[in-house]
């Protein structure tokens, strides 16, 4: 999807190439192609866990990042980072969107996660954890609620403690592919990771009874080898699912809205009070939810705001006398 402008050093030294398996405060752990492990600095290049990289000839830093075939990207959420992005995971094949069945259903968060997943270029799969903590009827009710926004995306009902559904995740995580897990803190990601690996590799934490929120037990994104030859990329819990500039993510996540909109009389229909608007007619008949339409509008507006932030950031850099290349859309 992109290549950094820094090119590999043309020297007589052997080329050290491998994959980033962990990031820690400016340092990258790299599993080299020769199966050795290197720990090098991140200087002057944007690095994500999962990247394929070339290490500088002196062995001190990452010199070059291979073109990414997929990238799970969001807008940086901390203060002072307007118009900048964070690549959560790189070169992934499947994104598991993890929700807990015993927590309040959050369709709006799932919509955001689906937009991120579709834009990444990976396949989204919803995982509904902790099914052993509720009745079968309650689990089906929650699953049906999520299906209303997940549309054709597979939903796996799972309990890491009893093993229900874990085998299906193993079936999807076949040899040679990389899967990523994203979700809020306390949804059971670390417990699921331990179940898949077969022993404890991630510390698990308790969830507060009053709001079902948990502590961040995964403190850094990390690639973990799974039995069978797949790689699992576990990420810290994402409190804020912020969007980056979208490619096809919104269109795919809101396929039902777009399919109805194609029937509108005017191609530039705003779906408000225009004549022969198929969307307003579908809402009136109950075919389409007005809440879902409004959710899509908010996400479109958020992405437009991100684009404006990028433009303003470039202008500010120009005023300071330098300009960096604008990151391409993912």
C-alpha positions in Angstrom: 0.0 0.0 0.0 3.0 2.3 0.5 6.8 2.4 0.5 9.0 4.7 2.5 11.3 7.0 0.5 14.4 5.8 2.4 16.0 3.1 0.3 18.2 0.2 1.5 21.9 0.9 1.8 23.9 -0.3 -1.2 26.9 -1.7 0.7 28.9 -4.9 0.8 27.3 -5.7 4.2 24.8 -8.6 4.3 21.2 -7.3 4.1 19.3 -7.9 7.3 15.6 -8.3 6.5 12.7 -9.4 8.7 9.4 -8.7 10.3 8.6 -6.3 13.2 7.1 -8.4 16.0 7.0 -5.7 18.8 7.4 -2.0 19.4 8.6 -0.4 22.6 9.2 3.3 23.0 11.2 3.9 19.9 12.6 0.4 19.6 11.6 -2.4 17.3 12.0 -6.1 17.8 12.6 -7.8 14.4 12.4 -11.5 13.6 15.0 -11.8 10.8 14.6 -14.0 7.8 17.4 -16.1 9.2 15.3 -16.7 12.4 17.5 -14.6 14.5 16.1 -11.7 16.5 17.3 -8.1 16.4 16.4 -5.1 18.5 16.9 -1.8 16.6 15.9 1.9 16.8 13.0 3.5 15.0 14.5 6.7 13.6 12.9 8.7 10.8 10.5 6.1 9.5 6.9 5.1 10.4 7.0 1.6 11.8 4.1 -0.7 12.7 4.0 -4.2 14.1 3.8 -6.6 11.2 5.9 -4.5 8.9 8.5 -6.2 6.7 11.7 -4.2 7.1 15.4 -3.9 6.1 17.9 -3.0 8.9 20.6 -0.5 8.2 24.1 -1.8 7.3 25.4 -0.9 10.8 22.6 -2.9 12.4 21.4 0.1 14.5 18.1 1.1 12.9 15.3 0.3 10.5 16.4 1.7 7.1 13.5 0.7 4.9 9.9 -0.6 5.1 8.5 -2.9 2.4 5.2 -2.0 0.7 2.3 -2.9 3.0 -0.3 -5.2 1.6 -2.7 -4.2 4.3 -2.7 -1.8 7.2 -5.2 -1.2 10.1 -5.0 2.6 10.4 -6.8 5.1 12.7 -6.5 8.8 13.5 -4.2 9.5 16.4 -6.4 10.2 19.4 -4.0 12.0 21.8 -3.9 15.8 22.2 -1.6 17.6 19.7 -1.8 14.8 17.0 -4.5 16.4 14.8 -4.2 15.2 11.2 -1.8 12.3 12.0 -2.4 8.6 11.8 -1.5 5.5 13.8 -1.0 2.2 12.0 -2.3 -0.3 14.5 -1.3 -3.4 12.6 0.4 -4.1 9.2 0.3 -7.0 6.7 -2.7 -8.8 8.3 -5.2 -11.1 6.6 -8.0 -11.3 9.1 -9.2 -8.7 11.7 -11.1 -10.2 14.6 -13.4 -7.6 16.1 -13.8 -8.7 19.7 -16.9 -7.9 21.8 -18.1 -9.4 25.1 -21.6 -10.9 25.1 -22.2 -9.9 28.7 -21.5 -6.2 28.1 -24.0 -3.6 26.7 -24.5 -4.1 22.9 -22.5 -1.4 21.1 -23.6 -1.3 17.4 -22.0 2.1 16.8 -18.6 0.9 17.9 -18.9 -2.2 15.7 -19.7 0.0 12.7 -16.6 2.0 13.3 -14.5 -1.1 13.7 -15.9 -2.5 10.5 -15.0 0.7 8.6 -11.4 0.3 9.9 -11.3 -3.4 9.0 -12.6 -2.9 5.5 -10.3 0.0 4.8 -7.3 -2.0 6.0 -7.7 -4.6 3.2 -8.1 -7.5 5.6 -11.2 -9.7 6.2 -13.3 -8.7 9.2 -14.7 -11.4 11.5 -16.7 -10.6 14.7 -15.9 -12.6 17.8 -18.5 -12.5 20.6 -16.7 -13.7 23.8 -17.8 -14.9 27.3 -20.8 -16.8 26.1 -20.5 -19.0 29.2 -21.6 -16.1 31.3 -25.1 -15.7 29.8 -27.9 -17.9 28.8 -28.1 -19.3 25.2 -31.2 -17.1 24.6 -29.3 -13.9 25.7 -26.3 -14.8 23.6 -28.5 -15.2 20.5 -30.2 -11.9 21.2 -26.8 -10.1 21.3 -25.6 -11.9 18.2 -28.8 -10.9 16.3 -28.3 -7.3 17.4 -24.8 -7.2 16.0 -25.9 -8.9 12.8 -28.0 -5.9 12.1 -24.9 -3.9 11.4 -22.4 -6.6 10.6 -24.5 -7.8 7.6 -22.6 -10.6 5.8 -19.6 -10.6 8.2 -19.2 -13.8 10.1 -19.9 -13.7 13.9 -18.3 -16.4 16.1 -19.9 -17.0 19.5 -17.1 -18.1 21.8 -16.0 -18.9 25.3 -12.3 -19.1 26.0 -12.9 -20.9 29.3 -15.1 -23.7 27.9 -13.6 -23.8 24.5 -16.8 -23.2 22.6 -16.1 -21.4 19.3 -12.3 -21.4 19.8 -11.8 -24.1 17.2 -13.5 -21.9 14.6 -11.0 -19.2 15.2 -8.2 -21.8 14.8 -9.8 -22.9 11.5 -9.6 -19.3 10.2 -6.0 -18.8 11.5 -4.4 -21.2 8.9 -0.7 -21.6 8.3 1.0 -18.6 6.8 -1.5 -15.9 7.6 -1.6 -13.1 10.1 -4.7 -12.4 12.2 -5.2 -9.3 14.4 -7.5 -8.9 17.4 -8.9 -5.5 18.3 -11.5 -4.5 20.9 -12.1 -2.6 24.0 -10.4 -3.4 27.3 -12.1 -6.2 29.3 -13.7 -8.0 26.3 -11.5 -11.1 26.8 -8.8 -10.7 24.1 -5.9 -11.8 26.3 -7.8 -14.8 27.6 -8.6 -15.8 24.0 -5.0 -15.3 23.0 -3.9 -17.7 25.8 -6.5 -20.2 24.7 -5.3 -20.2 21.1 -1.6 -20.4 22.0 -2.2 -23.1 24.6 -0.4 -21.5 27.5 -0.4 -18.1 29.2 1.4 -15.5 27.1 -0.8 -12.5 27.9 -1.7 -11.4 31.5 -5.4 -11.2 32.1 -7.3 -8.8 34.3 -10.5 -8.5 36.1 -13.5 -6.5 34.8 -15.4 -4.0 37.0 -18.9 -5.2 37.9 -20.5 -1.8 37.5 -19.6 -1.0 33.9 -18.0 -4.2 32.6 -14.8 -2.2 31.8 -11.4 -3.8 32.3 -7.8 -2.7 32.6 -5.3 -2.7 29.7 -3.6 -6.1 30.2 -1.9 -5.9 26.8 0.6 -3.0 27.0 2.1 -3.2 23.5 1.2 -4.6 20.1 3.0 -7.9 19.6 3.1 -10.7 17.0 2.7 -14.1 18.6 3.3 -17.4 16.9 0.3 -19.8 16.9 0.5 -23.6 16.8 -0.1 -24.5 13.2 2.0 -21.7 11.6 -0.2 -18.6 11.8 0.8 -15.3 13.4 -1.5 -13.5 15.9 -1.2 -9.8 16.3 -2.6 -8.7 19.7 -3.2 -5.0 20.3 -3.8 -3.0 23.5 -7.5 -2.3 24.1 -8.7 0.6 21.9 -10.8 3.0 24.0 -11.2 5.4 21.0 -12.0 3.9 17.6 -11.1 7.0 15.6 -11.3 6.9 11.8 -8.6 7.8 9.2 -9.4 8.9 5.7 -11.5 6.1 4.2 -11.2 4.2 0.9 -14.2 1.9 0.6 -14.7 1.2 4.3 -17.9 3.2 4.9 -19.4 2.0 1.6 -18.8 -1.6 2.6 -19.8 -1.3 6.3 -23.0 0.5 5.3 -23.8 -1.6 2.2 -27.5 -1.7 3.0 -27.7 2.2 3.0 -25.8 2.5 -0.3 -27.9 -0.2 -2.0 -31.1 1.7 -1.2 -29.5 5.1 -2.1 -28.7 3.7 -5.6 -32.5 3.8 -6.2 -32.8 7.5 -5.5 -34.0 9.8 -8.3 -31.0 12.1 -8.1 -27.4 10.9 -7.9 -26.5 13.7 -5.5 -29.5 13.1 -3.2 -28.9 14.2 0.4 -31.7 11.9 1.7 -33.5 14.7 3.4 -36.5 16.1 1.6 -35.7 15.5 -2.1 -38.5 14.0 -4.3 -38.4 10.3 -4.9 -35.7 9.7 -2.3 -35.5 5.9 -1.9 -33.7 6.2 1.5 -36.4 8.3 3.2 -39.0 6.0 1.7 -37.1 3.0 3.1 -37.0 4.6 6.6 -40.7 5.4 6.5 -41.5 1.8 5.6 -39.2 0.3 8.3 -36.9 -1.3 5.7 -34.0 0.9 6.8 -33.2 2.3 10.3 -33.0 6.1 10.6 -30.4 5.6 13.4 -28.2 3.7 11.0 -28.4 6.4 8.4 -27.5 9.1 11.0 -24.6 6.9 12.2 -23.2 6.7 8.6 -23.6 10.5 8.2 -21.5 11.1 11.4 -18.8 8.8 10.2 -18.6 10.6 6.8 -18.5 13.9 8.6 -15.7 12.6 10.9 -13.6 11.5 7.9 -14.1 14.9 6.2 -12.9 16.5 9.4 -9.8 14.3 9.4 -9.0 15.4 5.8 -9.4 19.1 6.9 -7.0 18.4 9.8 -4.4 17.0 7.4 -4.7 20.1 5.1 -4.3 22.4 8.1 -1.3 20.4 9.4 0.4 20.8 6.0 -0.2 24.5 6.0 1.3 24.8 9.5 4.4 22.9 8.4 4.7 25.2 5.4 4.5 28.2 7.7 7.4 26.8 9.7 9.5 26.5 6.6 9.3 22.8 5.8 6.9 20.3 4.4 6.6 16.6 4.6 4.9 14.3 2.1 1.2 13.8 2.9 0.5 10.2 3.9 -1.4 8.4 1.2 -4.9 7.1 1.9 -5.0 3.5 3.2 
